[in-house]
């Protein structure tokens, strides 16, 4: 376990939820996938797809920031 968070499915760097594979936060099937932004952009693919679907449905929150 790295950092200050802990996954209830991780045991000795093994994911007990996903066929006892090595723990890789954000991998397909992970409880964190699509919910959080990771430093590694390749792990954010599911989150970006989820955001794109919401935007296409018109359910996306308004973007913040200055517009000119």
N, C-alpha and C positions, 0 to 999 in steps of 0.2 A: 504494500500500500504506500503510495507516495502522497506527500502533501498533508493537508489537514482534513481531508474528506475520507470517507470509507464507504465502500459498497457492501451491502449485506450479502451479495452473491459471490464476493471474492474471498477465497481461502488459499493462502500460500501462493499468491499470484496466479491462481486458477479460477476461472469463472464457473461456478457450480450451476448457473442457470443455463449456460450455452454449452452443453456437451463436454464440460470440463476442459475447454480450450484455454490457452493462456489469456489472462485478463488483458483486454485492449479496450479501454473506455471509448465508447462511440461506435463500436463495431455493430453490425446488423444483429438485432436481437437484444442488445444491451439496453438496460432501463434508462440510460443516459442519452442514447442516440436520438437525435431530433429534438431534444429538449434544451440542450446547453450548447454554447459556443466553445469550441476547443481552439487551442493555439495552432494546431496542425489543421490547415484548411481542408485537407482530404477527409478529415473526420467530420466536417461540417456539411457534407453533401446532403445527407438526409434532412438536416435542418433547413438548408436552402431550398430543397424540393418542397418541403412542407410550407414554407413561406410563399413560394411561387404559386402553389395550389390555392392558398388563402387569397392571394392577390388576384388571381384569375376569377375566383368566386365573388370578389368584391367584399370580402370579409377582413381584409388587411387593415390594421390600424393606420391612421394617417401618419405620414413620415414627418419627423421632426427636423428642425433646422431652418435656417433662413432661406427664403426663396425670393428671387428678384424678378 
